[in-house]
């Protein structure tokens, strides 16, 4: 099993949108009314191919993620793996790779996760802790060991 991350291209938009809608709707629709067209418009406003990587498993696109550095922290804005590929260690591999790639550069990784999503347990298993919450989401964070910082 070879998992790779490649930069997103403009033609990945439809793949990313479809996967986003498929994976988020069952959870987000519990918090508010789900209007497909509104979600598509929201996604269009938030899509940032420059910050996005497509997850490739053995040559097949199976997911995508978006990360952005904010100060001394990396923010995992989005992480989606196609349902038919979940439970195979792909998400774990990707998050551990991100943590390794950012070691020595940032102090921590943070993310938002819907409170009713099974991803909460996934992130807890990887060492993330809840640091804050909104009515619908948890803010989770994990320190990145081995980070080197210049003296202030």
Secondary structure, 3 states (H helix, E strand, C coil): CCEEEEECCHHHHHHHHHHHHHHHHHHHCCCCCCCHHHHHHHHHHHCCHHHEEEEEECCEEEEEEEEEEECCEEEEEEEEECHHHCCCCHHHHHHHHHHHHHCCCCCEEEEEEECCCCHHHHHHHCCCEEEEECCCEEEEEEECCCCCCCCC
